[in-house]
Amino acid sequence: MGITLDKISKSYGKIKALSNISFNVKPGELFGLIGPDGAGKTTLFRILTTLLIPDEGVATVAGYDLVKDYKNIRNNVGYMPGKFSLYQDLTIEENLHFFATIFGTTVEENYQIIKDIYVQIEPFKHRRAGKLSGGMKQKLALSCALIHKPKVLFLDEPTTGVDPVSRKEFWEMLKRLQQTGITILVSTPYMDEAALCDRIALIQHGKILEIDSPKMIVKHYPKPLYNVKAHNMYLLINSLNHYEHKHSVYPFGEFIHYTDSRKDFNPDDLKNYLEHENLFHVEIETTTPTIEDTFMELAK
């Protein structure tokens, strides 16, 4: 069972949180919603999990209408919000049994679906949830979201604030979960995680910029991209921003990513300009665009 959205919109007073959002998530797909804070990701998740009602548009989740069949949706989805929201004064074991009971099931009945995740935190099952590390909280929250065998799983920025090792482990768990046939919609501000999804939607200011596979998103980048470096990065970015032929300029790690407005761009012209601006050790080389580069281009 997948997800369909058709022109979903939501406003908070004069603020337009979502504007005409339309896309489909195929059954069994790992679909990523990629964008910065404030892009509308959490609002969309709250709508799809029936916590909010959209102002306009229609949607179905696991084959059920968002408004008419909200009770069926709640029984068939798992939701892991961005903020840890389990009972911090209950132990790992108590939280898990509590959420199983809410859905009229037991941990023992559905243990198989959470086994690969739960075995990593089971040695600490008598520890209170509020005393867990970020990675362990993450695994417990995922276990609780899965304990009733949902058809669709919503994960709102599940790896924010988690260490790199736990992030890697979490995505490995998602890939294994996907093999069971569950449909997964995950949001993240991390562009490197976007590459791990089957398809992604880039979202900014409540609008979808583009939807495609990570590979095709990058392939659509419209111009040759260059890494530029010099002895003074602050002066370099200012000089590039004042260059008459610049198309885009933004920091990217130890380099500045630069695109030129001309079709017949010659890097030597740019190097001569920068050296004239009193920049030394200027390096200019072509580079391969990333999903982040594509997002920056589309969000201009």
C-alpha positions in Angstrom: 0.0 0.0 0.0 1.4 3.4 -1.0 0.6 7.1 -0.6 -1.0 9.5 -3.1 -1.3 13.3 -2.6 -3.2 15.7 -4.9 -2.8 19.4 -4.4 -2.4 19.4 -0.6 -2.2 22.9 0.9 -1.9 24.1 4.5 -1.6 27.6 6.0 -1.0 28.9 9.4 -2.6 32.4 9.3 -0.8 34.3 6.6 2.0 31.7 6.4 1.7 29.2 3.6 3.3 26.0 5.0 2.3 23.8 2.0 1.3 24.8 -1.5 -0.3 22.3 -4.0 1.8 19.3 -3.0 1.2 16.4 -5.3 3.2 13.1 -5.6 2.9 9.3 -5.3 4.9 6.9 -3.2 4.8 3.4 -4.6 4.1 0.4 -2.4 7.3 -0.9 -0.9 9.2 2.2 -1.9 11.8 4.1 0.2 10.9 7.7 -0.6 12.8 10.7 0.8 11.4 14.2 1.4 14.5 16.4 1.3 14.7 20.0 2.5 15.9 22.4 5.1 14.2 23.4 8.4 10.9 25.3 7.7 10.5 23.7 4.2 7.1 22.1 5.2 8.3 18.5 5.9 6.8 18.1 9.4 3.5 19.7 8.4 3.1 17.3 5.6 3.9 14.3 7.9 1.4 15.5 10.4 -1.3 15.7 7.7 -0.5 12.2 6.3 -0.6 10.7 9.8 -4.0 12.4 10.4 -2.8 14.8 13.1 -3.7 17.8 10.9 -6.4 18.4 8.3 -5.3 20.0 5.0 -6.9 23.3 3.9 -7.1 22.0 0.4 -6.4 18.8 -1.6 -7.0 15.1 -1.1 -4.7 12.2 -0.2 -4.8 8.5 0.5 -2.5 6.5 2.7 -2.4 2.7 2.5 -5.5 2.9 0.3 -7.5 4.9 2.8 -8.9 8.4 2.4 -7.1 10.9 4.6 -10.2 12.4 6.1 -13.0 9.8 5.8 -10.9 6.8 6.8 -8.6 8.4 9.4 -9.1 5.7 11.9 -8.0 3.0 9.5 -5.0 5.1 8.6 -4.0 5.3 12.2 -4.1 1.5 12.6 -2.0 1.0 9.4 0.8 3.5 9.8 3.8 3.9 12.1 5.0 7.4 12.9 8.4 8.5 14.3 8.3 12.2 14.9 11.4 14.4 14.7 11.4 15.0 18.5 11.8 12.0 20.8 8.2 11.6 22.2 8.2 8.3 24.1 7.6 8.2 27.9 11.0 9.1 29.3 10.1 7.8 32.8 9.2 4.3 31.4 11.9 1.8 30.6 12.6 0.5 27.1 10.5 -2.6 27.8 7.6 -0.7 29.3 7.5 1.7 26.4 7.4 -1.1 23.9 4.6 -3.0 25.8 2.6 0.2 26.2 2.5 0.9 22.4 1.8 -2.7 21.6 -1.2 -2.6 23.9 -2.5 0.6 22.4 -2.8 -1.2 19.0 -4.3 -4.3 20.6 -1.3 -6.5 20.1 1.7 -7.8 22.0 5.4 -7.6 21.7 5.7 -11.4 21.5 3.2 -11.5 18.6 5.1 -9.0 16.4 8.6 -9.5 17.8 9.9 -10.8 14.4 9.4 -7.4 12.7 11.5 -5.5 15.3 14.0 -8.3 16.2 16.9 -6.9 14.2 16.5 -3.5 15.8 15.5 -4.5 19.3 18.3 -6.9 19.9 20.7 -3.9 19.9 18.9 -2.3 22.8 17.5 -5.4 24.6 20.5 -5.6 27.0 19.3 -2.2 28.4 15.6 -3.0 28.4 15.2 -2.0 32.1 16.8 1.4 31.6 14.5 4.4 31.5 14.1 5.9 28.1 15.1 9.4 29.3 18.6 8.0 30.2 19.3 6.5 26.7 21.8 7.9 24.2 20.6 9.5 21.0 21.2 6.3 19.0 19.4 4.1 21.5 16.4 6.5 21.7 16.3 6.3 17.9 16.2 2.5 17.9 13.5 2.4 20.6 11.3 4.9 18.8 11.6 2.9 15.6 10.7 -0.3 17.4 7.6 1.4 18.9 6.5 2.7 15.5 6.8 -0.8 14.1 5.3 -2.9 16.9 1.9 -3.2 15.3 3.2 -4.1 11.8 2.2 -1.0 9.9 1.9 -1.0 6.1 3.4 2.5 5.9 6.1 4.0 8.0 6.7 7.8 8.4 10.0 8.9 9.8 10.4 12.7 10.3 14.1 13.6 10.4 15.0 10.4 12.3 18.8 10.9 12.3 19.0 14.6 13.3 21.4 15.0 16.2 22.5 11.4 16.0 26.2 10.4 15.7 27.5 9.2 12.3 27.8 5.6 13.3 24.2 5.4 14.5 23.1 7.3 11.3 24.7 4.6 9.2 23.2 1.8 11.3 19.8 3.4 11.1 19.8 3.5 7.3 20.9 -0.1 7.1 17.9 -1.0 9.3 15.6 0.9 6.9 17.0 -1.0 3.9 16.2 -4.3 5.7 12.7 -3.1 6.7 12.0 -2.2 3.0 12.7 -5.8 2.1 9.7 -6.9 4.1 7.4 -4.8 1.8 6.7 -1.9 4.0 6.4 1.5 2.4 8.7 4.1 3.9 8.5 7.9 3.7 11.4 9.6 5.4 12.3 13.2 5.7 15.9 14.5 6.2 17.9 17.7 5.8 21.0 15.6 5.0 21.7 15.5 1.3 24.0 12.4 1.7 21.0 10.4 3.1 18.9 11.4 0.1 21.2 9.3 -2.1 20.1 6.2 -0.2 16.4 6.6 -1.2 14.7 5.0 -4.2 13.2 8.4 -5.1 13.3 11.8 -3.5 11.2 15.0 -3.5 13.1 18.3 -3.0 11.0 20.7 -1.0 11.5 24.4 -0.2 9.0 27.0 1.2 6.2 24.5 1.1 6.6 23.7 -2.7 8.0 20.7 -4.5 11.0 21.6 -6.6 11.6 18.3 -8.3 10.9 14.6 -7.9 13.0 11.8 -9.3 15.6 9.2 -8.4 18.8 10.6 -6.7 20.8 9.7 -9.8 18.4 11.5 -12.2 18.2 14.5 -9.9 21.9 15.0 -10.2 21.9 14.3 -13.9 19.5 17.3 -14.4 22.1 19.8 -13.1 22.1 22.3 -15.9 25.7 23.7 -16.1 29.3 22.6 -15.7 30.3 23.0 -12.0 33.7 24.1 -10.7 35.6 23.8 -7.5 37.4 27.1 -6.8 40.0 27.6 -4.1 42.4 30.4 -3.1 44.5 31.6 -0.1 41.7 33.8 1.3 38.3 32.2 1.1 36.3 35.2 2.4 37.9 37.4 -0.3 37.4 34.7 -2.9 33.6 34.4 -2.3 33.2 38.2 -2.4 35.2 38.4 -5.6 33.2 35.6 -7.3 29.9 37.3 -6.3 31.0 40.5 -8.0 32.2 38.7 -11.1 30.0 39.9 -14.0 29.7 36.4 -15.5 28.9 34.4 -12.4 25.7 32.3 -12.3 26.0 30.8 -8.9 28.4 31.0 -6.0 28.2 29.1 -2.7 30.6 27.5 -0.1 31.0 23.7 -0.3 33.5 22.2 2.2 37.0 23.5 1.5 35.9 24.9 -1.9 33.6 27.4 -3.5 31.2 25.9 -6.0 30.9 28.1 -9.0 28.9 28.1 -12.3 29.3 30.6 -15.1 26.6 32.3 -17.1 28.5 31.8 -20.4 28.3 28.8 -22.7 32.0 29.3 -23.8 33.4 29.8 -20.3 37.2 29.5 -20.0 38.5 28.9 -16.5 41.6 30.9 -17.3 39.5 34.1 -17.7 38.2 33.5 -14.1 41.7 32.8 -12.8 43.1 36.0 -14.3 40.2 38.0 -12.8 40.7 36.5 -9.3 44.5 37.1 -9.4 43.8 40.7 -10.4 41.6 40.9 -7.2 44.8 40.1 -5.2 44.0 36.4 -4.7 46.9 33.9 -4.6 47.2 30.1 -5.1 44.0 30.1 -7.2 42.8 26.6 -8.1 39.9 25.9 -10.5 38.8 22.4 -11.4 35.6 20.7 -12.7 33.6 18.7 -10.2 30.6 16.4 -10.2 27.4 17.9 -9.0 25.7 16.5 -5.9 22.0 16.5 -4.8 22.9 19.5 -2.6 24.2 21.4 -5.7 20.9 20.5 -7.6 18.9 21.7 -4.6 20.8 25.0 -4.4 20.2 25.5 -8.1 16.5 24.8 -8.0 16.0 26.9 -4.9 17.5 30.1 -6.4 
